[in-house]
């Protein structure tokens, strides 16, 4: 009887893992660094909300750079994406960063989102990041565990639970 509960727990754990892996790998990420007292930042927040309504695949992570922990994160990202943290708003989509709120930045953000959408919805060759590869491997391992659990369940409980000779 205990092994039946273990099996149910195992199935629940694997399904929970599936859902988290699939949630992490779907969609397009946009990162916004903003100052709440900045008018351009407020306009960008409204613009990104409009983009989210038109492109539901977008997930926007917002960081108020007035907060010390967010400022340190924005400095780290500025080194990686080569932008000046002294100006806000800053939006990162894909491998591109956009500084300020202007027609050029709005056009660039939307073009980058369309490019990311195109790459995720076609067989267009795309270089996977290490994080994406790790999630794919985790997903495959979870499928293997689920298959092994089903096989074990059938072997031990298919005969009505009588596994003793």
Backbone as numpy.savetxt, mean C-alpha at the origin, in Angstrom:
# Nx Ny Nz CAx CAy CAz Cx Cy Cz
-10.11 -33.29 19.12 -10.93 -32.10 19.12 -10.07 -30.84 19.12
-8.97 -30.88 19.86 -8.07 -29.73 19.92 -7.48 -29.44 18.54
-7.18 -30.48 17.77 -6.60 -30.26 16.46 -7.59 -29.60 15.50
-8.90 -29.82 15.70 -9.90 -29.14 14.87 -9.85 -27.63 15.14
-9.74 -27.24 16.42 -9.66 -25.81 16.75 -8.37 -25.21 16.22
-7.29 -25.97 16.28 -6.02 -25.50 15.73 -6.16 -25.27 14.24
-6.80 -26.19 13.55 -6.99 -26.06 12.11 -7.84 -24.83 11.78
-8.91 -24.61 12.52 -9.77 -23.44 12.28 -8.97 -22.16 12.52
-8.16 -22.14 13.59 -7.32 -20.98 13.86 -6.32 -20.76 12.72
-5.73 -21.83 12.22 -4.77 -21.74 11.13 -5.42 -21.16 9.88
-6.61 -21.64 9.54 -7.32 -21.11 8.37 -7.63 -19.63 8.56
-8.10 -19.26 9.75 -8.41 -17.86 10.04 -7.15 -16.99 9.89
-6.03 -17.46 10.42 -4.78 -16.72 10.35 -4.34 -16.54 8.90
-4.41 -17.59 8.10 -3.99 -17.51 6.70 -4.90 -16.56 5.93
-6.21 -16.64 6.14 -7.12 -15.74 5.45 -6.89 -14.28 5.86
-6.63 -14.06 7.13 -6.32 -12.72 7.60 -5.04 -12.21 6.93
-4.06 -13.08 6.81 -2.81 -12.71 6.15 -3.07 -12.39 4.68
-3.89 -13.21 4.00 -4.23 -12.95 2.59 -4.80 -11.55 2.43
-5.75 -11.20 3.28 -6.41 -9.91 3.13 -5.44 -8.76 3.35
-4.52 -8.88 4.31 -3.57 -7.79 4.55 -2.57 -7.68 3.41
-2.12 -8.81 2.86 -1.17 -8.78 1.74 -1.84 -8.18 0.52
-3.07 -8.59 0.23 -3.76 -8.04 -0.93 -4.04 -6.55 -0.77
-4.39 -6.13 0.42 -4.65 -4.71 0.66 -3.40 -3.88 0.48
-2.24 -4.42 0.87 -1.00 -3.67 0.75 -0.54 -3.55 -0.69
-0.86 -4.54 -1.52 -0.33 -4.53 -2.87 -1.26 -3.87 -3.88
-2.48 -3.53 -3.47 -3.39 -2.92 -4.41 -3.39 -1.40 -4.22
-3.68 -0.70 -5.31 -3.80 0.75 -5.22 -2.51 1.49 -5.52
-2.65 2.79 -5.52 -1.54 3.69 -5.81 -1.34 4.59 -4.60
-0.11 4.74 -4.19 0.20 5.57 -3.02 0.60 6.97 -3.44
0.07 7.94 -2.72 0.50 9.33 -2.86 0.83 9.81 -1.45
1.96 10.49 -1.33 2.38 11.01 -0.03 2.36 12.52 -0.09
1.70 13.14 0.91 1.58 14.59 0.96 2.27 15.10 2.22
3.19 16.04 2.06 3.78 16.77 3.18 3.20 18.18 3.10
2.64 18.65 4.22 1.95 19.93 4.21 2.14 20.66 5.53
1.83 21.96 5.49 1.79 22.80 6.69 0.35 23.28 6.80
-0.32 23.00 7.93 -1.74 23.36 8.04 -2.01 24.86 7.95
-0.99 25.68 8.18 -1.20 27.13 8.09 -0.93 27.67 6.69
-0.56 26.81 5.76 -0.21 27.22 4.40 -1.43 27.10 3.48
-1.77 28.20 2.79 -2.93 28.20 1.89 -2.73 27.23 0.72
-1.51 27.16 0.19 -1.25 26.24 -0.92 -1.42 24.78 -0.47
-1.02 24.49 0.76 -1.20 23.14 1.30 -2.68 22.80 1.40
-3.49 23.76 1.85 -4.93 23.52 1.95 -5.55 23.28 0.58
-5.09 24.01 -0.42 -5.58 23.80 -1.78 -5.18 22.41 -2.29
-3.97 21.98 -1.95 -3.51 20.66 -2.40 -4.33 19.56 -1.74
-4.67 19.73 -0.48 -5.50 18.73 0.22 -6.84 18.59 -0.49
-7.43 19.70 -0.88 -8.72 19.67 -1.60 -8.54 19.01 -2.97
-7.45 19.37 -3.65 -7.18 18.78 -4.97 -6.99 17.27 -4.88
-6.23 16.80 -3.89 -6.01 15.36 -3.74 -7.31 14.64 -3.39
-8.16 15.27 -2.61 -9.47 14.67 -2.30 -10.30 14.53 -3.58
-10.22 15.53 -4.46 -10.91 15.45 -5.75 -10.33 14.31 -6.59
-9.02 14.19 -6.61 -8.39 13.09 -7.36 -8.82 11.73 -6.81
-8.92 11.62 -5.48 -9.36 10.36 -4.88 -10.79 10.02 -5.29
-11.63 11.02 -5.46 -13.00 10.74 -5.89 -13.03 10.27 -7.35
-12.10 10.77 -8.16 -12.03 10.35 -9.57 -11.23 9.07 -9.77
-10.25 8.83 -8.89 -9.41 7.64 -8.97 -9.44 6.94 -7.61
-10.41 6.07 -7.38 -10.55 5.44 -6.05 -9.36 4.55 -5.65
-8.50 4.23 -6.60 -7.33 3.39 -6.30 -6.25 4.14 -5.52
-6.35 5.45 -5.43 -5.33 6.26 -4.77 -5.48 6.19 -3.25
-4.36 5.96 -2.59 -4.29 6.04 -1.12 -3.35 7.20 -0.79
-3.85 8.19 -0.10 -3.04 9.37 0.23 -2.64 9.29 1.70
-1.34 9.37 1.94 -0.80 9.47 3.30 -0.36 10.91 3.49
-0.92 11.56 4.50 -0.62 12.98 4.73 0.23 13.15 5.98
1.22 14.06 5.90 2.13 14.32 7.00 2.23 15.82 7.24
1.79 16.24 8.41 1.88 17.63 8.83 3.33 17.87 9.28
4.08 18.68 8.52 5.50 18.85 8.83 5.75 19.72 10.06
4.69 20.28 10.65 4.84 21.01 11.90 5.15 20.03 13.03
4.65 18.79 12.90 4.91 17.75 13.90 6.35 17.26 13.74
7.14 17.21 14.82 8.56 16.84 14.72 8.82 15.49 14.05
8.00 14.48 14.38 8.24 13.16 13.78 7.97 13.17 12.28
6.99 13.97 11.84 6.71 14.07 10.42 7.77 14.89 9.69
8.32 15.89 10.37 9.37 16.69 9.77 10.62 15.84 9.52
10.96 14.99 10.47 12.14 14.13 10.28 11.89 13.14 9.14
10.66 12.63 9.04 10.34 11.71 7.93 10.41 12.46 6.60
9.92 13.69 6.57 9.96 14.45 5.32 11.40 14.75 4.90
12.29 14.96 5.87 13.71 15.18 5.54 14.31 13.93 4.93
13.96 12.77 5.48 14.45 11.50 4.93 13.95 11.34 3.49
12.67 11.63 3.26 12.10 11.48 1.92 12.69 12.52 0.96
13.03 13.71 1.47 13.60 14.73 0.59 14.95 14.30 0.04
15.71 13.55 0.84 16.99 13.03 0.34 16.75 11.95 -0.72
15.73 11.13 -0.50 15.46 10.04 -1.44 14.85 10.54 -2.75
13.97 11.54 -2.68 13.27 12.02 -3.87 13.78 13.37 -4.38
14.80 13.91 -3.75 15.50 15.13 -4.22 14.58 16.35 -4.32
13.98 16.73 -3.21 13.22 17.96 -3.16 13.62 18.76 -1.94
13.29 20.06 -1.98 13.62 20.98 -0.88 12.46 20.98 0.10
12.72 20.58 1.33 11.66 20.49 2.34 11.20 21.87 2.82
11.89 22.92 2.42 11.53 24.27 2.83 10.25 24.78 2.17
9.78 24.12 1.14 8.56 24.54 0.45 7.50 23.45 0.60
6.28 23.87 0.83 5.16 22.94 0.88 4.04 23.51 0.02
3.12 22.70 -0.42 3.01 21.26 -0.22 3.95 20.48 -1.12
4.22 19.25 -0.71 5.03 18.33 -1.50 4.23 17.05 -1.64
4.11 16.58 -2.88 3.38 15.34 -3.14 4.32 14.38 -3.85
4.35 13.14 -3.37 5.15 12.08 -4.01 4.18 11.05 -4.56
4.31 10.76 -5.86 3.54 9.71 -6.51 4.52 8.92 -7.35
4.53 7.61 -7.17 5.48 6.79 -7.91 6.89 7.19 -7.54
7.69 7.47 -8.54 9.07 7.89 -8.31 9.26 9.39 -8.50
8.15 10.14 -8.56 8.21 11.58 -8.82 7.72 12.37 -7.62
8.29 13.56 -7.46 7.84 14.47 -6.41 7.44 15.79 -7.05
6.45 16.44 -6.43 5.91 17.69 -6.95 5.84 18.69 -5.79
6.43 19.85 -6.00 6.51 20.86 -4.94 5.62 22.04 -5.32
4.82 22.49 -4.34 3.96 23.65 -4.55 2.61 23.26 -5.13
1.73 24.25 -5.20 0.41 24.06 -5.78 0.29 24.98 -6.98
0.40 24.39 -8.17 0.31 25.16 -9.41 -0.33 24.26 -10.46
-0.64 24.85 -11.60 -1.19 24.04 -12.69 -0.18 22.97 -13.12
1.09 23.32 -13.12 2.12 22.36 -13.52 2.19 21.18 -12.54
2.14 21.46 -11.24 2.20 20.36 -10.27 0.93 19.52 -10.33
-0.23 20.16 -10.49 -1.48 19.41 -10.60 -1.46 18.49 -11.82
-1.01 19.03 -12.95 -0.93 18.24 -14.18 0.06 17.09 -14.00
1.21 17.38 -13.40 2.22 16.34 -13.19 1.73 15.23 -12.27
1.03 15.60 -11.21 0.51 14.60 -10.27 -0.49 13.69 -10.98
-1.41 14.30 -11.73 -2.42 13.48 -12.41 -1.79 12.60 -13.48
-0.80 13.12 -14.20 -0.11 12.30 -15.20 0.60 11.12 -14.55
1.23 11.36 -13.41 1.93 10.28 -12.71 0.93 9.24 -12.19
-0.23 9.69 -11.72 -1.26 8.74 -11.27 -1.74 7.90 -12.44
-2.00 8.54 -13.57 -2.43 7.78 -14.76 -1.37 6.78 -15.20
-0.10 7.20 -15.13 1.00 6.30 -15.49 1.03 5.10 -14.55
0.89 5.36 -13.25 0.88 4.27 -12.26 -0.33 3.35 -12.48
-1.48 3.93 -12.78 -2.67 3.12 -13.06 -2.45 2.24 -14.28
-1.85 2.82 -15.32 -1.59 2.08 -16.54 -0.66 0.91 -16.25
0.37 1.16 -15.46 1.34 0.11 -15.15 0.73 -0.99 -14.28
-0.23 -0.67 -13.44 -0.81 -1.69 -12.57 -1.97 -2.41 -13.22
-2.50 -1.90 -14.35 -3.65 -2.55 -14.97 -3.33 -3.19 -16.31
-2.07 -3.17 -16.73 -1.69 -3.80 -17.99 -0.49 -4.70 -17.74
-0.06 -5.33 -18.78 1.14 -6.17 -18.69 2.40 -5.38 -18.99
2.31 -4.09 -18.87 3.45 -3.21 -19.11 4.58 -3.59 -18.16
5.80 -3.80 -18.67 6.89 -4.19 -17.76 7.14 -3.11 -16.71
7.30 -3.56 -15.49 7.51 -2.63 -14.39 8.49 -3.24 -13.41
9.39 -2.44 -12.92 10.36 -2.92 -11.95 9.70 -2.96 -10.58
9.72 -4.14 -9.95 9.11 -4.29 -8.63 10.11 -3.88 -7.55
9.59 -3.24 -6.52 10.45 -2.85 -5.41 10.65 -4.06 -4.50
11.62 -3.97 -3.61 11.89 -5.05 -2.67 10.68 -5.32 -1.79
9.97 -4.27 -1.38 8.78 -4.43 -0.56 7.68 -5.19 -1.29
7.51 -4.88 -2.59 6.50 -5.59 -3.38 6.87 -7.06 -3.53
8.14 -7.34 -3.77 8.58 -8.73 -3.91 8.39 -9.48 -2.60
8.66 -8.84 -1.48 8.47 -9.47 -0.18 7.00 -9.82 0.03
6.09 -8.90 -0.31 4.66 -9.18 -0.14 4.21 -10.30 -1.06
4.74 -10.36 -2.27 4.38 -11.44 -3.20 4.84 -12.78 -2.64
6.06 -12.82 -2.11 6.57 -14.06 -1.52 5.73 -14.46 -0.31
5.35 -13.49 0.53 4.49 -13.78 1.68 3.16 -14.36 1.22
2.61 -13.81 0.15 1.34 -14.29 -0.37 1.48 -15.74 -0.85
2.56 -16.06 -1.56 2.77 -17.42 -2.05 2.95 -18.38 -0.89
3.71 -17.99 0.12 3.89 -18.85 1.30 2.55 -19.09 1.99
1.73 -18.06 2.08 0.42 -18.21 2.72 -0.45 -19.20 1.94
-0.39 -19.16 0.61 -1.15 -20.12 -0.21 -0.65 -21.54 0.05
0.67 -21.71 0.13 1.23 -23.04 0.39 0.77 -23.55 1.75
0.79 -22.68 2.76 0.34 -23.08 4.10 -1.13 -23.48 4.07
-1.94 -22.71 3.36 -3.36 -23.03 3.26 -3.58 -24.38 2.58
-2.87 -24.63 1.50 -2.99 -25.92 0.80 -2.55 -27.07 1.70
-1.46 -26.88 2.42 -0.98 -27.93 3.34 -2.01 -28.18 4.44
-2.62 -27.10 4.95 -3.63 -27.26 6.00 -4.85 -28.01 5.48
-5.29 -27.71 4.28 -6.43 -28.42 3.69 -6.10 -29.88 3.50
-4.91 -30.17 2.99 -4.48 -31.56 2.81 -4.46 -32.28 4.15
-3.89 -31.64 5.17 -3.83 -32.23 6.51 -5.23 -32.48 7.05
-6.13 -31.53 6.87 -7.51 -31.66 7.35 -8.18 -32.87 6.71
-8.05 -32.98 5.40 -8.68 -34.11 4.70 -8.11 -35.43 5.15
-6.83 -35.49 5.35 -6.17 -36.74 5.76 -6.62 -37.16 7.15
-6.75 -36.21 8.06 -7.06 -36.54 9.44 -8.54 -36.56 9.77
-9.37 -35.85 9.02 -10.77 -35.75 9.40 -11.74 -36.23 8.33
-11.24 -36.64 7.20 -12.12 -37.11 6.13 -12.82 -38.41 6.52
-12.20 -39.19 7.38 -12.80 -40.47 7.79 -13.63 -40.29 9.04
-14.13 -39.10 9.28 -14.99 -38.85 10.43 -14.23 -38.57 11.70
-12.96 -38.24 11.60 -12.18 -37.87 12.78 -11.49 -39.05 13.44
-11.65 -40.22 12.91 -11.04 -41.41 13.50 -9.69 -41.64 12.86
-8.61 -41.15 13.48 -7.27 -41.29 12.92 -6.46 -42.34 13.67
-7.04 -42.91 14.75 -6.30 -43.93 15.51 -6.58 -45.31 14.97
-5.57 -46.19 14.98 -5.74 -47.55 14.46 -6.09 -48.51 15.56
